[in-house]
Amino acid sequence: MTKLLLSLHVLAALVAVGPVTVAASMFPATLRRALGDPSDGGARTTLRTLHRICRVYAAVGIAVPVSGLATAGSLGVMGDGWLIASIVLTTAAVAVLALLILPAQDLALAGTAGSAPPASIPSTPQRLAMLTGIFNLLWATVTVLMIIRPGSTTGA
């Protein structure tokens, strides 16, 4: 059962987190292009698509911690430091995405449609790039912790 849970956890991470990290990373550059040429309808369409990918796969991403907790319970490692650190970092990544990146993308989309105050738009691509970098770094750290598992004695 543990191998099944671990497989589901890894697959959920690949399928859910991967698209969000790629789409969120592409958003700032596409936003710069859209702001640089307001007549570029293709850039606005791409922004909407990237934002939709981020929202949908963020929702699908709930399977990652759920399957991860089930796997940890099956392995008997719920109190291990590497797992607790991973849970904290995962929570931080979720917060960055849900509370900072997705709302900033919403604001940027409104700005490219002309319905946001122009003063709020120029710094948005840089801020989004920074937030996305933090989000990606958090997930990369969690991935390393999941592989290395410092102090783990499970042998799995």
Buried (B, 14 or more C-beta within 10 A) or exposed (E): EBEEBBEBBBEBBEBBBEBBBBBBBBBBBBBBBBBEEEEBEEBBEBBBBBBEBBBBBBEBBEBBBEBBBBBBEBBEBEEBEBBBBBBEBBEBBBEBBEEBBBEBBEBBBBBBEEEBEEEEBEEBBEBBBEBBEBBBEBBEBBBEBBEEBEEBEEEE
